[in-house]
Every structure is written in C-alpha cells, then in structure tokens.
Amino acid sequence: MGYNSVLKNSLEVSQAAECLHSLGLFTHHDKVKSWDTLKMIDIIKQANISAFILDVGCNGSPILPLLWRLGFMNLYGCDLLLKEGINTAIELNNTFDISIQDLEKTEFQNNTFDFVTSLSVIEHGINIQNYFKEMNRIIRRGGLLLTSTDYWPDKIVNLVNTDVNPKNSPDNIFSRREIEDVIGIAEQNGFLLTEPIDFTYGEKVIHWNNTCLDYTFIFFALIKN
C-alpha cells in the first residue's frame, strides 16, 4: 500500500471507512476525513503500543481515541483552540495528556515522540518553517511525522476567514507547487519522505460550504533522519 498520495475519489473514502470498521474502530465524524485518518492509524498500528504519540491540532480529531482502542498508552494531544465541551472525540480526562499549546513552539522535551500526527492542520495559518523546525525538535531520530492537508494541483485561492484559523485568516488550499515547496522545507529541517508522493488526482472530493470551494486532500509521511 502506498501511503503518500492524493485522495482521488469518493470510493477511497468509503473503502477507508470500511477498513476502520473492520479493525473494530469508528470513522471520523466528517466521513471524508476517514481517508487520511486511516492512513495514520494504519501506519502507527504496526508500532509497539508503548510508542509515544502526539496529535497536534487534536481538537475534533479521532486519532487519540482510535489509538487508545488499539491499546496504545502514551498518547498526547495539543491544540490552541482546545476548550472543554466542544471536542466530541476527546474526553478531557486521564486517558490522554491534552494541553493547550502552539504547535509551532511547544513545551515538550527534545526527542520525545515516535509519531506525530497532523490531521488537516497546516492549512490553518501554520508557519511551515516553524512547523518542521519544532517537529524536528520533539520527534526522535527515526520517528515519523504524518501530515494531511487540503489540496488541488492548480492553485485555488480562498478569501474567506475561518474561526478555526488562529490567525483569523483564510485557510490555505495547497497547490502541487506549494506541496513541493513544503517538502523542500521539511528536508531543510531534517526530514525525508518515506516514499515519493503519488500526485495522481481525480475528483474534487471535498466541498467546503463556507467558501463554496471544491478540492481534495493530500497525505505524506516524513521520517526524521
């Protein structure tokens, strides 16, 4: 199975949902996000359950509860927008170590995590240089950074501000050229792709009601070298 790829059609979403159910897991509350959710879970589930895992931008993300169901124990999450009562996927209890932090500059110790997951986060006004610099600091050598984001090969300009963007600015729909630039920045900060990205694309699977824009998702896994 190739992981680094573009979401091509709605069939891939349905297949991902079925695969999650076959593992005894649940889908993302936004079904289309089950595609990249599955990729992250499928990669991590092969690891030792004692692995240290951080989900950045964890508010509304099912990653930690899914990993907990699979037996993983050292589960951390951080988000700038985390508020009790608005997160349906994560209960604020002792099951997970959840904190309100800026993912560009966290308080975690150096070389802490074996995996960091970033499920549709970097489009929300994240400084890409700061993102990879901080991820390099907190991920152990040989650890994986799993990232998904909004994508279309040709640039789609979004002019609508969103309340999930900490900078109160429009979310970015990355073009192929921008993704290639992102990977270049990752390499400058000590990461390498686990495999080349399959940029083959098909349908605009995603429709964003707030902006009336259509696009898809892209996923890529990076290893700290």
Sequence and secondary structure as in RCSB ss.txt:
>XXXX:A:sequence
MGYNSVLKNSLEVSQAAECLHSLGLFTHHDKVKSWDTLKMIDIIKQANISAFILDVGCNGSPILPLLWRLGFMNL
YGCDLLLKEGINTAIELNNTFDISIQDLEKTEFQNNTFDFVTSLSVIEHGINIQNYFKEMNRIIRRGGLLLTSTD
YWPDKIVNLVNTDVNPKNSPDNIFSRREIEDVIGIAEQNGFLLTEPIDFTYGEKVIHWNNTCLDYTFIFFALIKN
>XXXX:A:secstr
   SEE   HHHHHHHHHHHHHTT    SSGGGHHHHHHHHHHHTTS TT EEEEET TT  HHHHHHHTT  EE
EEE TT  TTT SS  SSTTSEEE   TTS    TT EEEEEEES TTTT  HHHHHHHHHHHEEEEEEEEEEEE
E SS B    B TTSTT SB  BB HHHHHHHHHHHHHTTEEESS  B       EEETTTTEEEEEEEEEEEE 
